[in-house]
Amino acid sequence: MSQEILNIKDLCVRIEEKEILKGLNLSIGEGETHVIMGPNGAGKSTLGNTIMGKEEYEVTSGEITFAGENLLEMATDERAKKGLFMTFQNPIEVPGVRLSEFTRSACEAVGNRMSLWNFKKAAQEQMKVLNMDPSYLDRELNLGFSGGEKKKAEIFQLLMLKPKLAILDETDSGLDVDAVRIVSEGVRAYQEQVGGSLLIITHSTRILESLKVDKVHVLVDGKVVAEGDDKLVGEINDNGFEKYMKA
C-alpha cells in the first residue's frame, strides 16, 4: 500500500452563504490516480479550488493534510511550492508574458533551477510528447491559443514542474477527439516520468480511456456517495449518475 499524500476529512466548504461541500472525505496515496465524477453542480471544481486555496472558497470545518502537513494553514503559493498543481477548465490569457518565461519562473519557484539552454532542451522534449511546435515557447501565454492549445500548454507545464500531486479540472472539456488523445498522452507521460499522484475531476470518460486509474469517487451534492475501481467509470458511462442522485 502506498504512503498517503493527501487526506481530506469531514470537509465542509461554502461560497458566500451557500454550502457546497458537506462533509467530504478523501484519501490519495503517493503515485495513485483518483477520479472524481459527478453531475454538474456536485462540488467537483469546488474541491479542486479548495485544495489549492482559492480565497472565495471558505472552509467552515474539516481538515486537509498534504504530505503530513496542514494544508489549510498555507497560502496558495506555499501549496504550489510544496508540490501541488492544478489545471483549469478555462485557462486565462497572460498578455506580455511568454510561455517560456512563465514556465521557467514557475520551475525556479518550486526549486527546479535550470540554465536557459537546459530549460529549452527539456521543454522541447516535453513538447514532442504533446505534439507542440517549439515556437509556442516564444508566444504570450494562451494569447490567441485555441482551446486545445491552452490545455496542451497546461499539460506541458505539468510535465516541466513535476508536482507531487496534480489536480486536473475537466481538462478534456470542450476538446475534440484528437486533442483529448494528445492531452491524455501527456497525462500518461506524467504518470510514467514523474510517478506523482493525480486527482482527475471530470464528468466525461474520454480522458480516462488510456490512463491507469486506481480509484473512482462519485460526488453528489457535496459528498462522496460511491467509490470503486475503474469499472465504475464504465458503469457511469453506460448509466449516468441517476441512481446516485436518487440515493
N, C-alpha and C positions, 0 to 999 in steps of 0.2 A: 504493500500500500504506500502510495506517495505521500510525502510530507505536505501538510496543509499550507497553502499560500494565502488564501482568502477565506475569512469566516464572517458570516453575517448572521446575527442573532436577534430575533424579535424586532426587526427594523420597521419603524413607522416614520413616514415622511409626508409632509404636506407642502403644497404650493399655495401661498396666501392662506385662505381659510379652508381649502379643500384637501382632505386626506387622500393620498394616492396609494402609498404602500401601508399595509395594515398588519404588521407582524410577520414580515418576510424572513425566512431562514434559508441560508445557502452556504455550502462549503465547497471549495475548489482546491484540489491538490496540485502540487508542482507538476508541470508538464501535461496536465489534463485539459481536454477541450469540453466545455459545457455549453449547452444551448438553452437559451430562454425563448420559449414560444408562447404566443397568446394572441387573443383578439386585439383589435385597436382599442386603446384606452385602458389596457390592463395594468399599465405601470412599467412596461419594459424599458422605455427610454429614461424614465424617472430613476430606475435602478442604476443604470449606467452613469447618469449625470450625478447622482448622489455619491456613488463610489469615487468619482473624480473630484467632487467637492464644489460643484456649481452653486453659487451663493443663494439663488432663488429657491433651492430645494432645502427645506428646513427639516432636520431630523428631530422629531419630537421624543423618540425613545428608541432604545436598541443599541447594538454595538456593531462596529465593523473593524476587524483587525486584518492587517496585511503584513505577511512575514512576521507575525507575532507582535506587531506594533499597532497602537490605537490610531486608526486612520482618521477618525473624526477630529483629532487634535491638530491635524496637518492642513496647511493651505494647499491649494491646487498645485502650485509649482513644486511644493515639497513632495506631494504624492507622485508627480511625474519623475522627480529625481530619485525616488525610491524604486521606480521601475513599473509604474502604471502608464498605460497609453490607451487612447480612445479615438476611434474614427467616428464620423458623424454622418447623419442622413443627408445633410446639406452642407458640405464643406464651404467655408467662407473664402472670398477672394481677398488677397492682401496686395493691393497695388504698391509698386515701388520696392517690393522685396522678392528677390529671385528664389526659385525653388531650392537652388544650391545653397544660398545664404541662409535661408530658413532652416534647412535640414542640418547643415553643418553646425549652426549655432545651437540647435537642439541637441545634437550629438555631444557637443562640448559641455552643455548644461548638465547632462547626465553622466559626465566623466569620461566620455569617449573622444579624446582629442586626437585628431589626425592632421598630418600635413595636408596642404591643398592637393598635392599630387596623389597621396594615398586616398584622400576622400573621393576625388574624381574617379580613381580606379575602382574603388569599392562601389561607388554609385553606379557606374556603367555596368558592372557585373550584375547588380540587382535589377537594373533597368531591363537587362536581357530577359530576366525571369518574367517581367511584366510586358514585354514587347513594347517598351517605351523608347523613343528616339532620344539619345543623349542631349539633343538640343533643348529638351524640356528643362534641363538644369538652368539654362540662362533665361527662361521665361518667368515673368512675375507669377507668384503663387496663385494658381487657379484662375488667373485672369484670362478670359477667353477660352478656358478649358470646357470641353463637353462634360456631361455628367459622368461618363465612363472614365474620362481622363482625370477628373477630380478624384474619383475613387481609386484609380491606379496610383495617383500621386500620394494618397494616404497610405496605401499598402507599401509603396516604396519607402516612405518614412518609417513604417513599422519594421521593415527589413533592415534599415540602416540603424535604427535606435535600439533594436533588440531588447524590448522590455521584458520584465518577468511575467507580466500579465497584460494582455491586450483585450480591450473591450471593443467589439465591432457592432456598432448600432445600425442595423439594416444596411450594411454595406452593399448589398445586392439590389437595393431599392431603385427602381427606375432604369435598370441596366438591361441591355439586350442580351441574348444568349451568349454571344461571343465575348462580351465584356464580363459577364458573370464567370465564364470559364477562365478567363485570364486572371481576374481578381482571385478566384478560388485557388488557382495555381500559386499565386503569390502568398496566400494564407497557408497553403500546404508547405511552401518553402520555409515560412516562419516556423512551422511545426518541426520540420526536419533540420533546419540550420540552427535554430535557437533552442528548441525544446522548451519554450516558455508555455505558459498557460493561456487559454483563450476562453472568453465569455462572449459567445455569439448571440446577439439579440436579433431575432427575425420572426416574421410571420409567413415567410416563404420557406421552401426547402431546396431551392436550386443551388445555393452556395455550399450546401452541406454534402452534395452528392459525391464529391471526390475527397472529402475530409474524414479523418478518423475522429469519431465523436464518442466520448466516454459516458456522458450523461445528458439527458434532456429533462428540462423542468418546464411544466406548463403553468403559466402565470395568468390568473383570472382575478379581477377586482382586487389587485394589490397583494395577493397571497399566492404562494406555490401550492397548487391543488393536486398535482400529479407529477411523478418522476419516473424515469425509465431509461433504458439504453437507446441505441439508435433505431431500434424497431418502432419506438414511439413516434419518430419522425414520419415513418411510412404510414402509420395509423392516422396521424393528424392530416397527412397529405390526402388520404382517402376519405376521411370522415369529418374533417374540420374540428372546431372547438365546441360544437353544440352541446355535447354530453357533459363537458366540463363546466360550461356556463350554467347549465341546468342544476348541476350538483352544487 
